[in-house]
């Protein structure tokens, strides 16, 4: 089941569109939801050429 990243144009973000995480792209919607629910923002920063990032995603 795709998450919110399925509509993005970034190749890196599209690699994670099928992850079982309800990812939000960085933007107002993510900030508003975190504020409304009084929750922290968990920010994933990655690099599409990182070998170990791909290994971790597969596992």
Secondary structure, DSSP 8 states (H G I E B T S, - for coil): ---GGGG---HHHHTTTTSSS----SSHHHHHHHHHTT---------TT-HHHHHHHH-
